[in-house]
Every structure is written in C-alpha cells, then in structure tokens.
Amino acid sequence: LTEAALDGLGAGLLGLGLLLATAGLYGLLRMPDIFHQLHAGGLVTGPAVLVILLASVTTKSTGIVTSAALVFLFVLITAPLAGHAIARAAWLRPDADGDERPDAVASLVSLGSAGMRTLVAYDGSEAAKRALALAAELTGTSGSIVVAHVAAPLGEPDFAGSPDVEDPEQELLLAEARSAIARGGVHAATLRRRGDAATELIAAGDELDVDLIVVGSRGRGPFTSAFLGSVSASVAGGAHAPVAVVGPATEVGDGPILAGVDGSEASLDAARVAAALDRRLGRGVRVVLAYASHSAPGALAVPEAREELARAEEQRAEELLGEIGDTLGVPGEATQLVQDESEPGALVALARDVDAALVVVGSRGRGALRSALLGSFSTRVVDDAPCPVVVLPPGARASSFD
Amino acid sequence: VPDPVAAVALAWTTLLLLGGGVVLLRSRDTLHRVLALDVLVSIVVVLLTVLSYLRDVSYYVDAALALALLSFVATLVAVRHVTRGRPF
C-alpha cells in the first residue's frame, strides 16, 4: 500500500511541477513586458523546479535524495535573487524596451541652438551650488544651462504605487536652481530623472548633446570613492563631453586657466578646451607640460652627461610647447615647465601658486576602483586642486567647443 | 516514481525545452534574453532531475547543481553588464 501511495505522490508532484513550468512558459510568451514576464518566468525557475526536486523523496535512492536536497536549497536561495537582479536592472535601465519609462519624464523646454550648452547636476548640496555658479559663469548669457536632478528610483516598484508620481522635493530643488540661474540672466531648463545618478547624467549629456557637464564632488579620497562610489568620478570617466568637477573647498581663482599636457593627442584636447573656456573667462591660458628628468644608466658617473641629458629634455619640452602654442593659438609665452616632481603634485602646486581659475586635464577613463589601485592622474588632480578641475573623458569629442 | 510516468515527464520536459527556445528566439533585448536563458537552464535542471529518476542514478542531479550554479553567476554578471556597461 505504501508503495502505491509513494508512486502516486511522486507522479502527482511531477505532474504539478510540469504544469507549473508549462504555465510559466506560456506566460513568458504572452506577457507584454519584462516585469510581467519575470512573474511568469519566476514560476518556472522557482516553484516548478522545487516541486520536481521534491518528488525525489518518493525514489528509494538515498543518493538522489541527498543530491536533490542540495539543488533544492540552492534553487530556493538563488531563484529569487536572480529574478530580483533582472527586475532591478530593468528598473534602472535608461530605456526600458524602447518605450518611455513613466517616471523618467524630461521636462525639457526649447534649448537655444546658439551658444554653449551646459548640463549641471544639482542636488541642493553645497558643492552643487558651487557647480551651479561655475556653470553660469562659464556658459554666459548667450548659452543655455540644463539643471538635472537624478532622484533615487522609486524604491521597489510596488504593486499599489503609481510610478508617475512627481517628487515635490525634486521639483522644489530644480525650481530653486533655475531661479538662481535666471537671476544671472542665463537661459535655463530643468531635467528630472530617476535611476543611477552617474548613468543618467551621462545619458542626459549624450541626449542633449551638451558641450560641458558640471558636477559637484563631496571630496572623498580615492579609496573612499572606490568603495562608496563617486558620481563625479564616474561621470568624469564615462561622459562624452568635458566634465568640470567642483570640489567642496574649491574656488575659481583670479589667475589663468592651466591646461596639463603630456604631448599626447588626448592631452592636446585639454589645451583646446582650455582655450575655448578662456573665451568666456578671459583669464589667459597656461599650457603646462609636466615632465621628469629620467636618469639614464651610467649618467651618474659622468656629471657632464647628466647635465647634457637634462638640457636635451628641456629643449624637447620647449619645442613641444612651442608647437602646441602655434597650432592652438594659445599664447606661447604662457608656458611652464615642471621638473623632478610627481606630475599631479607639480600641477596642483602650480595651480596653487598662480591662483588658477581652472585646471584642465585629460583622463584615461579608468573606473573608480582601478584608479584607486593604479593611480589616476586626473583623479589626483581633482582631489587636490584648489580650483575646479575640468576632466576630458577619453570619449569626449574634441570638437565639442567649435 | 513509476517508470512510465517518468518517461512521459521526460518527453514533456523536452517539449518545454523547445518552448523555452521559442521564448529565447522571440526575446527583444538583452534583459529578455537573460530571463529566457535563466528559464531555459531551469528547464534543463528539471530535465536532468527527471532523467535521474528514470535511470535511478544520482549523478544527473549533481550535474544539474553545477549548471544551476553557473547560470546564477552568469545571470548576475549579465545583469550588471546591462546596468553598468561593464561586468565589474
């Protein structure tokens, strides 16, 4: 009798599991979007598998039961986790299924086509207010500013909540920022987004085809940023326009704009951007070539040779700076050589000495973690400079200021 | 589990596998594909389990465990790639 009962139970469980799997697959084919499909798919990955594994208790093999118990536990834990990860990605993704996400409404008013377009990230913090002021100063009355606020996603997308509720706090912040800019006579528009701040800011910069992105930074060190995440660092690494990072303790100095170059093509873009920004600021540009004297093998034994080498290096640097000055129309006399010091330190010290208005540097676009471990020139300048730093991400268009 | 029942279940699961293939082919973007593959792996896990009932050996279930493990990690990494543009 028990034999027959066990057989019946096993057959029943198998049948139930397969029924669940079939229903789930049918739902997966019929449901309209990813969130509905996740519900149906969850039926297959969770209950269907579990019920069929449960049928193992009716086999008389201990081996099968133990193995099945292991899989049962594993699936019990991982199926919900995987489903949640997919749902979260779908929720955070900028363009879900190509159709507008209801809460990602861009309240974009007509942007003037002339002049410079600047995107400012604004969250009401002290650094954000500085970023706003800098953006207004750099953009001028001929251009337009888009003030963007990226709010956290609306928590978990619950079933009762309506997703298109407007966040009064977000509205208030943006209104405050817009009126602050408008008082200066600069045309301003606002942009509301939800999602991951850095991702949304980079996407907004691409969509609006902006010339400059200005973000505030909380000024955490490289390691804290790597582990807690730094929006400014992520934007500066991934955007397609120059990114001005305004730290909590930085001031636009009265001196010139410093452009850090190393002779590479990417660093020449830094000089170009500096020249373009200077058209609005009118402070003058100083192209800074940072180089260190290398000690050649055997040079220590012959002091004359060492001097010779140093002179040769200096001459090469002078030539390079001369070339840059000629091709870019940057005042040639305004150059500076830095020797025998670590490059970011030398540039930062110089910025302090001349009370620089801005520092412009290129970035290799390493992520926050790799920057912290490998060291990143631009990240160190951003962290230490006394003035706002304009970083050129590797993907930035060189033509963005023409 | 009676053998005829397990055999029928095996055939049915194979059909489900085909259905999962259809879902995968009809998926519109990366996330749909990730979900479809997740479901497809679950069906293969079911298939291996039923096979082990039918043949009365346990090692098919062990293979299913390895497959489920791989699928879980792959899902998480693929999903991170969708949101962040890079897996890590």
Interface residues (C-beta under 8 A of the other chain):
Chain A: D7 G10 A11 L14 G15 G17 L18 A21 T22 G24 L25 L28 L29 I34 Q37 L38 G41 V44 T45 A48 V49 I52 L53 A55 S56 T58 T59 S61 G63 I64 T66 S67 A68 L70 V71 F74 V75 T78 A79 L81 A82 G83 A85 I86 R88 A89 A90 L92 R93 D97 D196 T199 G238 G367
Chain B: V1 P2 V5 A6 A9 W12 T13 L16 G19 G20 V22 V23 R26 R28 D29 L31 H32 V34 L35 A36 D38 V39 S42 I43 V45 V46 T49 V50 S52 Y53 D56 V57 S58 Y59 V61 D62 A64 L65 A68 L69 S71 F72 T75 L76 V79 R80 V82 T83 R84 G85 R86
